Amino acid sequence: MDNPSGMIEDIAPWRQTLNRSAIGGANRLARLVVHHWLALANLASFVFVFLAVLAPVLMASGLALPARAVYLVYKAFCHQLPYRSYFIAGYQMAFCQRNTAIYASMLVAGLGFALVRSRLKPLDWRLYLVMIAPMAVDGFTQLFGLRESNWELRTITGALFGIGTIWLVYPSVEMGMRAEGKG
């Protein structure tokens, strides 16, 4: 039965304390995410890009096992074709050229967003389509064997996609987090 304090009498006091602690911890974590979402997103982007760059450095340093672990994880995000990848110290990065441009530009745009976060409005979806269209054209014409792209096109089109995605998403997330933080 419920009592006036809102606690169920059949639950042991230690369990009630544990429940209150878990709920309090979850609330603190939620407040942390709401107030620091951009720093967390930029940190995640940095780690993601850093590890892709670190893999060839590890290989060049003779640390093949951790490097192979990075390559294996990043295989889920990228085809890792050598002829479409940048190389560091003679070893292939864990991303292809296009993905390197996408994720690096997302990191740079995310860091830049921190400077203008309260003033930047979300990118209009039609302009977003214009920004990502070059990558779609480049990727699909290459996929269907109509032509072979080059590193310059893969880098430019990937960067346009990454910047456009951040500009589309981050201002909306910022508005939502501000509204949540006030509630």
N, C-alpha and C positions, 0 to 999 in steps of 0.2 A: 504494500500500500504506500501511497505517497503521503508524505507529511508536509506541513506548511512550509518547511525550509526548501522544499523542492527536491530533496534527496530521497531516494528509494531506501526504505528501512532494511530491506533484505541484503543490501550491499554492505560488505564489511567496511569499517572506517578506513583501513589502509587502502582499499580499492577506491573509495571516494576521494581520498587524497591523491592517489595516482591519477585518477580521472581528471581532477582539477589541475594537476600539474601538466598533464598531457594537453589539455585544452588551452591552458595558459601558454605553454610552449608553442603550440600551433598558432595562437593569436600573435605572439611576439614575432614568430617567423613571417607571418602574413604581413604584419606592419613593416618589418624589415624589407620585404620584397616590394611593398607598395612605395616606400620612401626611397629605396635605393635600387630600383629595377634597372635604371640605365647603367649604373656602375656594374651591376651583376651581368647585364647583357654584354657590356664592353669587355669585361673580364673574360667571359666565356668566349667571345669572339677572338680576343687576344690569345687565349690558350689554344684555341682551335687552329689559328694561323701559325702560331709559334711552333706547335708540334709538327705541322706539315713542313716547316723550314728546318726544324731540329732533326728530322729523320735522316736527311743526307749528311748532316753534320755528324750525327752519331755513326753512320756508316764510315765516313771518312776518318773518324777517330778510332775505328776498330771495334765499336760497340754494336755489332750486327744484331744481336738478340733484341735489345730494346728498339732498335731501328725497325726491324722486321715486325715487331708488335705494332708500332705506329702505322707502318704500311698496311698491315692486315686490317686494322680498325678503319683506316681511311679508305680502304677498298670498297666499303659500304657507301661512300660518298662520291667516288670518282673511279673512272675506268683505269686511270694510271697508265695510259699508253705512253711509252717513252718518247715517241716522235711528236707528242703533243704536250710535253712537260718541260719545265725549266729544270736545270741542273745546278747543284751547288757542290763545289769541290769534286766534280766528276760524278756525283750521284744524283739520281732523280729525286725531285721533291715528291711528297706524298699526295700532292694535288696536280692535276693537269694545269695548263696555262689558263684556261677559262675559269676553272674553279679557284685558282690562286687569285685571279683578278676579282672574282665575285666576292670571296671571303675577305680579302685584304681591303677592298673598297668598302665593304660593309663595316669593317673595323674602323677605317678612317672616317667614314660617314657617321658612324655611331659616336666617335670621339668629337667630331665636328658638331654633331647635334647637341652635345653637352654645352656648347657655347651659345647656342641659339634656341634652346629647347622651349622656352616660353613664348618665343616670337614666331616660330616656324609652323605654318599650317600644313596639314597633310597634302601630299601631292594629289592632284586630280587624277582619277583613275584613267582618264583618256590620255593624259600626258605620260602616265606610267606605261600604258600600252605602246606609246611612241618610243619610250626609252628602252623597252625590252624587245621591241620588234627586230632591231638589227641582230640581236643574238639568236632569235628564232629563225630568221632568214639564214644567217650564217650556219647555224647548227643543222637545220633541216636540209639545206642544199648540200652540205657536206655528208650528212647521214645517208642521203639518197644517191650519193655518188655523182652529183652534178658538177662538183668542184671540190677542191681541197682548200680548206681555210689555212691561214697562216697565223703565226704567233701574235702579230700585231692586231689582226681582227679579233682573235679569241680574247686578247687582253682588253681591247677597247669595248667590245660588246659585253664582256663579263663585268667590267667596271660600271658600265651604264646600268646593267641589271642590278648590281649590288647597291649602287647609290640610289637608284630609283626605288628599290625595295625598302631601304631604310627610310627614305623620305616619305614613302607611302605609309609605312607601318608605325614608326616611332612617334610622330606627333599624335597619332590616334591613341597609342598606348599611354603617352604622357597625359593626355586629357582624361583618359579613364582612370589612371592612377591618382591624378590630382583629385578627381571627383570622389574616388574611394577613400583617399586620405582625409577628406573633409567629413565623410559619413561616419 
